[in-house]
Amino acid sequence: MDIHQVRKIYGIMALAAVILVGFAPVVGMVISRSLFIEMLILGFVMAILSIVFAWKKYRCPYCDEILRAREPMPDCCPNCGARLRE
């Protein structure tokens, strides 16, 4: 899997977690309390999975150093200097 694909997947997973947790109170007020609790649990599980996914996969393909997901995609690895963008 390409490093750019990993970053996109991580972003989608994190966004899904934020949406689930953010809309859970609205759903709980309008529809049902049990769905509220299920959405909260699913949102927190998705957040944890996205963090674990980024920690395991968002690494330099050459030196295996963890890249920082909060910063923009670097052109080169901060550790070994290998080009990450083509």
Secondary structure, DSSP 8 states (H G I E B T S, - for coil): --HHHHHHHHHHHHHHHHHHHHHHHHHHHHT-HHHHHHHHHHHHHHHHHHHHHHHHHSB-TTT--B--SSS---SB-TTT--B---
